[in-house]
Amino acid sequence: MFKPRRRAYQKRSRPFQPLLILLAIPLILIVLELLTRTIVGATGKRDELTSYEGDTPIVNAYRLKFLDQAGKPYDLLPNYGSLIAKRRLSTSYKLAENQKNEYWQINEQGFRDLKAVPEAKPKDEIRVFVVGGSTAFGQMSLNNQTTFAAKLENLLNQRVAQQKAVPQSFRPDPLPVYRPERLQALTLPIPIRDGKYRVINAAVPGYASGNELAQLALKIWAYSPDVIVALDGYADLMLPSSQQEVNIPHLDTFANNAPHHYWVYLKQKMQEWVNQAYLVKATNYWLLRPEQPVTRLSLAVTDQETPLVKRLADNPTELKSRTERYKNNILQMARLAAPAQIPLIVALQPEITAKSKRSPTEEKLVKDELGSTYTQRVQAGYAELAKATQQVQQAFPTNVRSLNLYKLYENFPSQAFHDAVHLTDEANTVLADRLYKAILDLPQLQPPPPKPLR
């Protein structure tokens, strides 16, 4: 049967329509991008939009930006963090010196402090060094002064001032000779060593006990610490037993797999190009406002892809290996401090799953996001860490004090956590008070014990 030519022509023309649509899409996107840039520039919102990276300013301010030993950023790592960390062989990485922003300040030694710390310690200065990861560092704190380290320093110096202002309120040295007065004097609080207390925050976001040990031995020891406070544990639970310390993400993988390295590089560059487009940024910033998982902020050094629950040990053998590594590192710290009788306070950091069911809404959302399997695994991990710290204290009873602060905020009525482990400024006040009381009990900072009555 004969078919009209008109129909044959229509059939031949249809395949070109999808092709035209495909060709038109890039052109439409280019036009929209140019239009968005014009509108943003005209409204004076250019700086506001270009600084947007998908998170709040404080989150971006605390995100690490890794540089190599030459001071150049790594091609395969995100380049939008504000807290600069440099490659260092002894501790894997360190915080760059002399940097600051609205929320934190790092001094010329790489410590979170407003002033420099000279190696030569002033005669009347008593130095308390804090080591640990992001919780000890004070991740998400509004400024240096709202960290627990700064608050702890204020408490110690206030105590010295009280001892000078009202000495009769503290136990005298020497004690009265006569029994009634002596027994009354023994009921008074013991004074601590006179001097100017300085609490130096040497913590580095992401550090586990292996990093801390190297930092203590190779750097901090030169500054003559009088007390060492290690607030940690969580990063060791997350770190596979095959690794001795936390390293800059992906470096070993990329060094051993060049094709994968190149593919990830191309993928990341394409993603960066898309994310930096004004059209994408404006859509996310003013329209979609996508919510990022809160729990991904719990680890300062992470590939952001693996959920926290999958980072925890999923069997007793692996958990045992991780906690043994932690115990051995703390033991090495204790051995380092023992000859000089420098007290070492080993404090297991607080964690959100210990809070009661009456938690504020923000914390309930975090716990729901973490899930029941995470809770079970992290509680099992803390139980093993507690055993490890007790064993270290038993091995060094004169200079090690172990504190299990996992349940420190169990009945705390206000919000204590931003995510799984990072604390609010109000919670830092509670932590400072707890560590302050632990330092008051250290015999090394007290007068010699009184002689027994005859």
C-alpha angles and dihedrals in degrees: 000000000000116000122206116251091233093069093047090053091051092053092052093051098053098075089062094060097073089045091054090049091051091050091048095054096071090045091052091048091050091051091048091048092052091045091050092050090050093050093045091050093047093051094048093240097121097107092043092053098042090054092054112105101166096274139074118277093253092053091051090045091059096041113111120243110199122213128185124239089274090056095251125130119251114253094224100047129079110269102200102085121112103208105082119215123183130210112260123175097212097053099015090244142358138199114269115248126248102018131133145163137173094296108035144017127207117200129219092276093054094253124129096252138119094227136042120265111221117210089230103077117219113247097249097038121112111197124210111187120202118204129179142087135293096315091054089044090057101246111199094013114143093234143336093280095059094057118105090243092062092044091049090053090052092050093051094048091046088055091053090049091051091050089055095042098047107016091164089069092065134063110277123232115243100032121232115273098224117081102235093049091042094053090048091050091052090062092062122093116268113248120233126230113293116244144084110300118214120187109200116200104216094160118129123204111252097019120142126193093278092058091045093052092053091045092050095049099040103035119007096049090067089064094062102238118205094194131016122205117193112192107182147097104125097081090050090055089053097044116089114243089241089070124069096197142005113273136187105286120266098357096120093041094051094044091056098041114047098175091051089046091055094045093050089047092055092044092050094047091051091048091049091050091052094045093050093054110114091225092057094042094047092048092051096040101046105021117022103025091189113213115231118214106268094215093062087074092061093087119053093200113044143121088240089226105087116072116237093245090060091051092059120086111271096196136042094245094057092044091051091051092051095048091045089055089051092049093049092051092050089047089055090051090051092050090051092052099038102080091056092039091236109166117240118201110199108196123182104220122243119260131198100240090071092066118105125255089259091073120143117267094259092057094044089057091052093049092047089051091050094051135205097286091056090049093052093048096045092048090051088049094051090049090057093044090052090054090050094052091048090053091052091051090050090052092050106025096161100056109018125079119182122205124187103206096168091113097035092120098034093125099020105137098208131059109288101168134055090190134340097317114357114105136223118237090254090054090050088061090057092047092049091052092051093050090044090059090048091053092049088059095054110115090210089067096044134077116267113283114268120260113254119260117255 
